[in-house]
Amino acid sequence: MPFVTPRRRSALLWGLVGAFSFLVAHGLYLLLGGTFLGVPPVTAVTLAVFAVAAASSGYLERRLGVAGRRPDADE
């Protein structure tokens, strides 16, 4: 059984999309005159956004299903 199934890979990629989206929004905030809080808080929030986006996309994909995709063998 492979560790990275297509469903898990999809969830991780959605987590990356969420994390990069947060970083783009943070960069826009800084361009509009916001204050920089430091690298550790931005990193912590980015990792939290990644985790929440990956977990929620994995949950929603299992809950709602995806048209045209067969279920994984381990389900």
C-alpha positions in Angstrom: 0.0 0.0 0.0 1.6 3.3 -1.0 1.9 6.0 1.6 0.9 8.8 -0.8 -2.4 7.9 -2.4 -4.0 10.1 -5.0 -6.5 11.4 -2.5 -3.7 12.3 0.1 -1.6 13.9 -2.7 -4.6 16.0 -3.6 -5.2 17.1 0.0 -1.5 18.1 0.3 -1.6 20.1 -2.9 -4.7 21.9 -1.7 -2.8 22.6 1.6 0.0 24.2 -0.5 -2.6 26.3 -2.4 -4.0 27.5 0.9 -0.5 28.3 2.3 0.6 30.2 -0.8 -2.7 32.1 -0.9 -2.1 33.2 2.7 1.4 34.3 1.8 0.2 36.3 -1.2 -2.5 38.0 1.0 0.1 38.8 3.6 2.4 40.3 1.0 -0.6 42.4 -0.2 -1.2 43.5 3.4 2.4 44.6 3.6 2.2 46.5 0.3 -0.9 48.4 1.5 1.1 49.7 4.5 0.6 46.9 7.2 3.2 46.2 9.8 5.5 43.2 9.6 5.1 41.1 12.7 8.2 38.9 12.1 9.1 35.6 10.5 8.0 33.2 13.3 4.3 34.5 13.5 4.0 34.5 9.7 5.5 31.0 9.5 3.2 29.7 12.3 0.1 31.1 10.6 1.2 29.7 7.2 1.7 26.2 8.7 -1.7 26.4 10.4 -3.4 27.5 7.1 -1.6 24.6 5.4 -2.8 22.1 8.0 -6.4 23.3 8.0 -6.6 23.5 4.2 -5.2 20.0 3.7 -7.4 18.5 6.4 -10.5 20.2 5.3 -10.0 19.4 1.6 -9.3 15.7 2.4 -12.5 15.6 4.5 -14.6 17.4 2.0 -13.3 15.2 -0.9 -14.3 12.1 1.1 -17.6 13.6 2.2 -18.8 15.0 -1.1 -16.9 12.8 -3.5 -15.4 13.9 -6.8 -17.0 13.2 -10.1 -15.1 10.8 -12.3 -12.7 9.6 -9.7 -12.8 6.0 -8.4 -12.5 5.4 -4.6 -9.1 4.5 -3.3 -8.4 0.8 -2.7 -7.9 1.4 1.1 -11.4 2.8 1.6 
